[in-house]
Amino acid sequence: MAQANVKWRGVHMRPSVSAAGAGTYALLLRIDVTEEIAIGRRHRLRMAPGWAVYVGSAFGPGGAAARLAHHRRPAVRPHWHIDYLRSRAVLRAVWISHDPIHRECLWATVLREDLGGVPPPFRFGASDCRCAAHLHRFPDRPVLTAFVAALRVRCPVHAAVLEQAE
């Protein structure tokens, strides 16, 4: 995905890496309001000012470029849990890795156990796995280098993780 206005900051990054291929990603979302929103028909999510990080993967048609394009625009008809939250939270950055293995559960574990993220009271974004959630709240913006350091302890062979500022 060649975009002149996209800035990538990476940890162990190769300059030719882009968001075009498949991989795992995290959306770093800024929340500036206190409110409760509906997430689908069954859940409610209490939001407070701070940061939320949502982890997902993109291994289908179009890869990460297509999935991130979906997350960057408001969903006309929300489908995934994150579509409901995106209408109220501002996307500030994306972390992405083109590791060929599905790593979103590992990323969610690192966010919760190593960085101290707090999951919601329901399995936000984790309907197809056993994770508590793929969304975690933080009072301050998580730092990519701390995330990658914790990730490398758990998975030394993990591919590069890049940050794209929005």
Beta strands, then each sheet from edge to edge (+ up, - down):
strand 1: 7-11
strand 2: 23-31
strand 3: 35-39
strand 4: 43-47
strand 5: 50-58
strand 6: 90-97
strand 7: 135-138
strand 8: 161-165
sheet 1: 1+ 8- 6+ 2- 5+ 7-
sheet 2: 3+ 4-
end
